[in-house]
Amino acid sequence: MQKNTILAAEEIAMFCRLQMQVKKGLPIRSSEMGVLIYIQKQDEPVTPLMISNFFQIAKPSVTAMINELIKKKYLVKVPSATDGRSYTVSVTEKGQELVASTHDEYFKVIAILEDKMGDDDFKSFFKLIQKANTILIEERGK
C-alpha cells in the first residue's frame, strides 16, 4: 500500500473520531440523532424508505432505529390511511426538545471548521466531501 494511501486513511479516521467525540453524552446513539434531525427538517411526512435512501442504510436497520426511538418516546408512528402496512414517523415534543438542546453542540465542529478554514477552503472541503460520498455510494451499488 502506498504511503499516501495509509496517511490519508489515518487522517480520515482521525477526522471521524474527532467529529464523533462531539456527540458524546447523548441519550441516544449518534445515528439515531441523525435520523431525528433528518425527520425534523423534512417538510413532508417521512417514511422508513426515505430514511433508508437518505442515509444509504438497509431498511431493517432503519426499522430498528425507528423502534428504539419510539420506545424512548422521541418518535411516533403514524399509520397510513390507505395502506395498512405503511406508516410515517414524526418527532415528538420530547424529540424536538432533544434536537433543540443538542443542535449547537451537534454542529459545533462544522462551525469551527467553517470559521477557521475560511469561506473558500470550507467550500472546497465541502465539495470534496460531497464528491467522495458520491463516489462511495456509486461503488457500493456495484
C-alpha positions as CSV (number, residue, x, y, z in Angstrom):
1,M,0.0,0.0,0.0
2,Q,1.3,3.4,-0.9
3,K,2.4,5.8,1.9
4,N,-0.1,8.4,0.8
5,T,-3.0,6.0,1.0
6,I,-2.0,5.0,4.5
7,L,-1.6,8.6,5.6
8,A,-5.0,9.5,4.0
9,A,-6.7,6.6,5.8
10,E,-5.2,7.7,9.1
11,E,-6.2,11.4,8.6
12,I,-9.8,10.4,7.6
13,A,-10.1,8.1,10.7
14,M,-8.8,10.9,12.9
15,F,-11.3,13.3,11.5
16,C,-14.2,10.9,12.1
17,R,-13.0,10.2,15.7
18,L,-12.8,13.9,16.4
19,Q,-16.3,14.5,15.0
20,M,-17.8,11.6,17.0
21,Q,-16.3,12.9,20.3
22,V,-18.6,16.0,20.0
23,K,-21.7,13.8,20.2
24,K,-20.9,12.1,23.5
25,G,-23.4,12.3,26.3
26,L,-26.5,11.9,24.1
27,P,-29.2,9.7,25.5
28,I,-29.4,8.0,22.1
29,R,-26.8,6.8,19.5
30,S,-25.4,9.4,17.1
31,S,-27.0,7.5,14.2
32,E,-30.4,7.8,15.9
33,M,-29.8,11.5,16.5
34,G,-29.1,11.9,12.7
35,V,-32.4,10.3,12.0
36,L,-34.2,12.6,14.4
37,I,-32.6,15.7,12.8
38,Y,-33.4,14.4,9.3
39,I,-37.1,13.8,10.2
40,Q,-37.5,17.1,11.9
41,K,-36.1,19.0,8.9
42,Q,-38.4,17.5,6.4
43,D,-41.5,19.4,5.1
44,E,-43.4,16.2,4.3
45,P,-44.2,13.1,6.2
46,V,-41.2,10.8,6.5
47,T,-41.3,7.0,5.6
48,P,-38.7,4.4,6.6
49,L,-37.8,4.1,2.9
50,M,-37.0,7.8,2.8
51,I,-34.7,7.4,5.8
52,S,-33.1,4.3,4.2
53,N,-32.5,6.2,0.9
54,F,-31.1,9.3,2.5
55,F,-28.7,7.5,4.9
56,Q,-27.9,4.7,2.4
57,I,-28.7,2.0,5.0
58,A,-30.8,-1.1,4.8
59,K,-34.5,-0.9,5.8
60,P,-34.2,-3.4,8.7
61,S,-31.5,-1.1,10.2
62,V,-33.9,1.9,9.8
63,T,-36.7,-0.1,11.4
64,A,-34.6,-1.0,14.4
65,M,-33.6,2.7,14.9
66,I,-37.3,3.8,14.5
67,N,-38.4,1.2,17.0
68,E,-35.8,2.3,19.5
69,L,-36.7,6.0,19.1
70,I,-40.4,5.2,19.5
71,K,-39.6,3.1,22.7
72,K,-37.7,6.1,24.1
73,K,-40.6,8.4,23.1
74,Y,-38.6,10.5,20.6
75,L,-40.8,9.4,17.6
76,V,-44.3,8.4,16.9
77,K,-45.5,6.1,14.2
78,V,-48.5,7.3,12.1
79,P,-50.2,4.5,10.2
80,S,-51.1,5.2,6.5
81,A,-54.8,5.8,5.9
82,T,-54.6,3.9,2.6
83,D,-52.1,1.1,3.2
84,G,-52.2,-0.8,6.5
85,R,-48.6,-1.9,6.1
86,S,-47.2,1.6,5.5
87,Y,-46.5,4.3,8.0
88,T,-44.7,7.6,8.5
89,V,-42.8,8.8,11.6
90,S,-42.8,12.2,13.2
91,V,-40.8,13.7,16.0
92,T,-42.5,14.0,19.4
93,E,-42.2,17.0,21.6
94,K,-39.6,15.2,23.6
95,G,-37.7,14.5,20.4
96,Q,-37.9,18.1,19.3
97,E,-36.6,19.2,22.7
98,L,-33.6,16.8,22.3
99,V,-32.8,18.1,18.9
100,A,-33.1,21.7,20.0
101,S,-30.9,21.2,23.1
102,T,-28.1,19.4,21.2
103,H,-28.3,21.4,17.9
104,D,-25.5,23.8,18.7
105,E,-23.2,21.1,20.1
106,Y,-24.0,18.7,17.3
107,F,-22.9,21.2,14.6
108,K,-20.1,22.9,16.6
109,V,-17.3,21.1,14.8
110,I,-18.6,22.1,11.4
111,A,-19.0,25.7,12.6
112,I,-15.4,25.7,13.9
113,L,-14.1,24.3,10.6
114,E,-16.0,26.9,8.6
115,D,-14.7,29.7,10.8
116,K,-11.1,28.6,10.9
117,M,-10.8,27.4,7.3
118,G,-12.4,30.5,5.8
119,D,-15.0,30.6,3.1
120,D,-13.0,29.3,0.1
121,D,-11.3,26.4,1.9
122,F,-14.5,25.4,3.6
123,K,-16.5,25.4,0.3
124,S,-13.7,23.3,-1.3
125,F,-13.7,20.9,1.6
126,F,-17.5,20.6,1.4
127,K,-17.4,19.9,-2.3
128,L,-14.7,17.3,-1.9
129,I,-16.7,15.6,0.8
130,Q,-19.7,15.6,-1.5
131,K,-17.7,14.2,-4.3
132,A,-16.2,11.4,-2.1
133,N,-19.7,10.5,-0.8
134,T,-21.0,10.3,-4.4
135,I,-18.1,8.0,-5.4
136,L,-18.5,5.7,-2.4
137,I,-22.3,5.5,-2.9
138,E,-21.7,4.6,-6.6
139,E,-19.1,2.0,-5.6
140,R,-21.5,0.5,-3.0
141,G,-24.1,0.0,-5.7
142,K,-21.8,-2.1,-7.9
